[in-house]
Amino acid sequence: MSQEAEQEQSDRKKYEFRKVIEDLKNYEGSGTQLVTIYVPEDRQISDVVAHVTQEHSEAANIKSKQTRTNVQDALTSIKDRLRYYDTYPPENGIVLFSGAVDSGGGQTEMVTKVLESPPQPVESFRYHCDSDFLTEPLEEMLADKGLYGLVVLDRREANVGWLKGKRIEPVKSASSLVPGKQRKGGQSAQRFARLRLEAIDNFYQEVAGMANDLFVPKRHNVDGILVGGPSPTKDEFLDGDYLHHEIQDKVIGKFDVAYTDESGLKDLVDNAEDALADAEVMKDKQVMEEFFEELNAGELATYGFEQTRENLVMGSVDRLLISEDLRKDVISYACTECGNTDREVLDRRKSTPEHTCSECGVDVEATDEDREDAIDHLIEIAEQRGTETKFISTDFEKGEQLYNAFGGFAGLLRYNTGV
Ligand SMILES: [Zn+2]
């Protein structure tokens, strides 16, 4: 799979996950009866089943009969789902949710959801039984964007590592043989200074080699490189072009840090907070700039659900732009009288309205099957036509405009279709 396709798939997956989480957050159990289990990929399924069995028998001690029954039902349902897996869970693990939720009017309804392969690995096994589902760890994963390379150095030591979402991963360290500023007796000052500069240069080369080894193979997935250290070390290091040129081009900033050991990596990330926030929306900003340029002076922009859809069907859309905050359904009203199909986009919480065919005026009924998630509807067409889908954040002005002024749907075209 190409990297872009991979990225696209993960964007779509994130969208699917976000939807499920929003649903789960709305549920409430009447007692401590909603079960959530996070399973890392290296945890054997049989271990999880054993744990669930154990919890099931312990639940027998719950005093309230209703809560006891509900918890045991939830656990049984989870055990049923676990039977679909072999020895280990799929990549990045699984998260299971099950429980009897309030469905209004004193009634409860059993809900079971399984999320496979979240965008980041599940880090540790967690069993959670409460009056709501535990969604925070998943939400954090979804908020996590980006992969950044980290380098901290002074003339004595250096550390390189990754920032993956919010996680800092130290990978390698080096220490130098650069002599202190004080020369030994009998050494000429000139010779000492030259040797010292050579040692510094060697150390920078070693650090760059370490950084290049780590970052170059991932250079197409890396969103940026952060460099930290005291002055003038980090400046010398960057100005001296020690890094591979493709890595050098990805440096998004240099920052003062107090330490250059592993804790310096954390220091670096803390100090780079603003630069990281900018970098996160940078790609979104660029594509929206392009959209507005086309809108104002070109002819390769389209927006609104119906126009965007029509262009998509024709295969003329290069990139489909969807606002990340959008939660809409689309209803397709297929008229049996004249064969025309009208579509209406509406808020997810609104019920399906009555409709008369725009061509022949006959009343058209829509069933549940005629109603679907508007984003899924467009992405499905996009995938058939080889169109790339981009979710655009609303954390910047033009991103907000996509949501407010353009209905959340837009496209950059390969060629103008006159639609
Ligand atoms: Zn009709």
Residues whose N, C-alpha, C, O or C-beta is under 5 A from the ligand:
A	BS01	ZN	C335 E337 C338 G339 N340 C357 E359 C360 G361
